[in-house]
Amino acid sequence: MNTAPLRLFWWCPSRHLPALRAEIKGSARAWCHLRAQSGRWLKNFGDELSPIVLQHLTGREVVWAPPRRADAIGIGSIIEYFHKHRGSDALVFGSGLRGSVEGTGRGLNRSLGPIVGLRGPLSKEQLGVEPCFLGDPGVLVGDVYGAHRTVRKVLNGQVILIPHFRAWQSKQDRLHISSVENLGVRIVSPASSPEVVLGEIRAAQLVLTSSLHGLICAHAMGVPTQFFSMARDVANSEPTFKFDDYLATIHAGWKLGNLSTDFNEFKRTPQLVFDRAVEYGGIALERTEFMREEIKSSVNGNL
């Protein structure tokens, strides 16, 4: 068995100059606010799940590598970025697209190596491939951080909100976050470390989130979760493609709504929210065993 370090690319602006330039140009204000809260600069917990999951599954050291030197890519909407920055021949285990690639997907997939898994059916359709599994490997973090074995129903704990990091870019969205906090919701920074965010999720009664990996990690940890699109500033909203892609794997829909209004509705009828959240979380947890084995065998067999 190969014991050499696995060279993995994941989105990390502090390590890759093109991403750093883009974030300074487009989201500098957000990162300044997030650094003040979390003490961390240009890091997003969702992207950092990729090396954690891969190292846990393979038992091998995992190191960051730029696209041109990477052996593998995993968690995140990073396929277009990987291709743009001359990545090639990397094993793909659960990555996804950010949006439609307008008929160029079949050419784009030729820059990839073995495609073991993709995040969902929309990425699969755009790329024109047949991966071994569909789903986001973020659901495997429960193996690492002690998930609840079934999705639990607890009606007397803390409700937390994990916004997408770009929500801190505009004053309008920051005020929105503060208004939700005033309703008694605990705000969890997506720039915090995975250990901190997953600890908050595991202890929560309910996770409200506009971050895709906030949703996925709540599924992984067996905690009821409700997705909200909360950006009031349209310029800072995330593409819906990636959410539709993942949620299609568990046959779940999502809604746009006013977070303050919907939270008040939750307080009036909590059981309705819990029942829906528990159903979707249970479906996500059912998919983990096959995904776990496919990633382990494919990485060990190819790398």
N, C-alpha and C positions, 0 to 999 in steps of 0.2 A: 504493500500500500504506500502510495506517495505521501510523504510527510512535509513536503516543501510548502512554504506559505502560499496561500491563495491570493492572487492579485485581483481585487474587486474594485470596480468603479461604482461609487454612489455619489449623489449630488452633494457637494460640499464646497461652497464658494471660497472658503478660507484656504482651500488646497488647490483650486483650479482658477487660473487668472481670468479666462473668459467669463466664467460665472461670477467671479468677484466684480469685474467691471460692470456686468449687467445689474447686479444687486445694488452697487453703489449709485449707479445711474437711476435705477427705477424704484428702489425700496430703501434708500438710506435712512429715511425718517423712521420707518418701521423697525429697522434693526437697532437704531439708537434707543428707542423706547424698550425694545425687548432686552437689550443688554442691561439696561438699568434695572429691569425686573429679575432677570435670570442670572446675570453675570457672565453670560455666554454670548459670543459674537459670531454671527453668520453660521449658525448651526440650527438644524431643524430635527426634532426628535424622530419624526417619521422616516427620514432618509437614513438616520443612524441605526435603524433597526436591521438593515440589510447585513452588515458584518456580524452583528450579534446573533442573528438567526443562523447564518452560514457557519460560523465558528461552532455554535452549539450542535448543529447537525453533523458536522464532519469531524469535529475534534481537532481541526487544523488551525494554525494561526492564519488570520485574515488581515491583509494590509491594503490600504487604499492605493489605487493606481489610476493614472489618467486614462482616458478612453483608448489611446493608442497602445497602451501596455497591459490592459486589463484582460484577465482570463475569464471573467464572468461579470454579469450585471444582474441585479435582483430587484429589490423593492424600489418602487418609484416610477413616475411618469418620465422616464429617462431615455427611451429608445431613440427619439428624434435627436436629442442632445448628443447621445453617444455616436450616432451616425454623422452628425454635423461636424463633430470634432475628431473625425477620422478613426473612430473605433472600428475594429473588425475582428471577426471570428471568436467573439466572446460567447460563452455559454449563457443562455438566458433562462433564469428561473423565477418567473412571476412578474417581470417588468410589464409596463404598459405604455401606451401612447398618451399624449396630452390631448389629441384631437384627431379629426379626420386628416389623412395624408393625401387625399384627393387623387387617388389612382396611382400614387407612386409607392404604395406600400410593398408591392412585390419586388420592386427594385431595392427598396430600403432593407428588406429582410435578407437580401444577399450579402449585406455587410455584417450580418450576425452569424454566430456559430450555431451549435445545436440549440434549438428552441424547446426546452423542456417544459416550460410553463409560461403562460401569459396571464395578466391580471383578470381578463374577462373576455367575453365573446365579441365585444366591439373591436378590441385590439386584434383579436384573431381574424375577424372579417377583413379589417383594413390591411393586414399583412398577408392574408391568403395562405395561412399555414395551419397545420393540425398539431398543436402542442399536446404533450402527455396530460397536462392538467390545466384547468382554468381556476384562478383564484389568487389572492394576494398572500404571499408568504408571511406578511405581518401577523396573520392569524396564528402563527406558530410561536409568538413571543410568550404565550402562556406557558409553554414548556420550560422557558427560562426563568420566568418571574412568578411562578406559583399561582396559576389561574384557578378560579373556582371551577370545579369539574362540570357543573351544569349552570345554566344561566339562572341567577338567583332573583327572587323577588323580595326586596327589603324596602319598606315604605317609611322608614324613620332615620335615614342617613343624610349625608351631605349631597347636594346636587352640585355638579361642577360643569363648567363651560371651558372647552378647549377651542378657541378660535383658530382659524388659519393665520399664519404669521403676517400675511399681507393686510389683515384687518387693522393693523397698527399703523398703516401708511397714511391714512387720512384722519383728520380731526373728527369728521363726522362719524366714522366707524369707531374711533376711540371713545367718543361720547356714548355710542351705542353699547359698547362693552361696559362702560361705567354704569349705565342705566340698568343693565342686567345684574351687575354686581350689587346694586342697591336693592334689588329684589331678594337678596340673600343667597345668590349663586356664587360659588367660589370660582375665581378665574385662574386657570392653569396655563402658564405660558408655554407655547409650542417650542420655544427656544431652550427650555429646560432639558436636562439630560433624559434619555429614555428611562433610566431608573427612577427619576423623580416623577415623570409623567405617569408611568405605569403604576407606581405606588399610589398616586392620587386616584387613578382609575380603579384600582383594586379595592380601595377603601370607600368608594363612592356608592351612593344609593342609585344615582342616575347620571349618565354622562350626556350632556348636550354638546354638540360639536359642529363646527363648519369645516373642520379638518378631516380629510379622508382617513388619515391614519389615527385620528382620535376615534372615529367610528370603528375602524378595523381592530384597534387595540382593545376597545371595550368589548367587542365580540370575542376577541382572543381571551380576555380575562374573565369572561362570563358575567359581565355587568350590563344591565339594560342601558341602551343608548338610543338617542333620538338625533337624527341629522337635521341641521338647519342651514339654509343659505342666509347668512346674516349681513353680507356686505351691503351697506346703503350707498356706498360710492361704487358705481358700476365699474369704474376703471380698475378697482382693486379686487374685483370678483374673480374667482377661479373658473376655468372652463368646466361645463357640466359633464363633458365626455367621460372623464376619469371616474366620476361618481356613478354615472350610469353603467360604466363598464364593470366595476366591482359589484354593484348592487344587483346586476343581472345574474351574477353567479349564485345569489341566494334568493332570487325571485322577489326582491324587495323594491318598492318604490320610495321616492322621497319627495318632499314638498318644499316649495319656497314659502316663506312666511315671516311674520314679524316675531322675533324671538321673545320680546317682552310680552306680547299678547299670548303667544303659545305657551309660555311658561305659566302665565296666570291660569290658562286652561288646564295645564297639567296639575296645578295645585287643587283645582276643583274636581278633576276626574283622573286621579293618578293611575287607577287600575287599568284604564283603557290604554294609556301610554305604555305601561309595563307589559301588558299582554302582547302588544305588537312588538315591542323591543325584545321580549324574551323569545318570541317565535323566530324572529330573524337571527338573533344571536345563536340560537340552538342549531339552525341550519348551517351557519358559518362554522361552528365547532365540529359538526359532523364530517366536514370535508378535510380535516387536518391530517388524518392518518395516511391517506394515499399520497397527498402532497409531500409529506415528510419523507416517505420512503423513496419517492421519485427523485427528489432533490439529492438525497444522500447517495443513491446508487448512480445517478447521472454525473455528479461532481466527482465521485471516487473513480468512476469508469472513464471519464474524459480528461480529468485534470490531475 
